[in-house]
Amino acid sequence: MSIEADVIRAQVVIEVIRRIAVLDQMQRYEDSYALTQEFREWLLDPRIQPSSRQAKP
């Protein structure tokens, strides 16, 4: 995968994590879980730096 693709993928992961945080705050846990499952491979990808995974709602 190219560096550009990795950057885009990291940006998508950050947005997904933010959305999950918002859904959790709204107590929409089923939607949050569904989103987590949809992106689980990306969320757990070790190539994406852990520091970029911290969501700020």
Buried (B, 14 or more C-beta within 10 A) or exposed (E): EEEEEBEEBBEEBBEBBBBBBBBBEEEBEEBBEEBBEEBEEBBEBEEBEEEEBEBEE
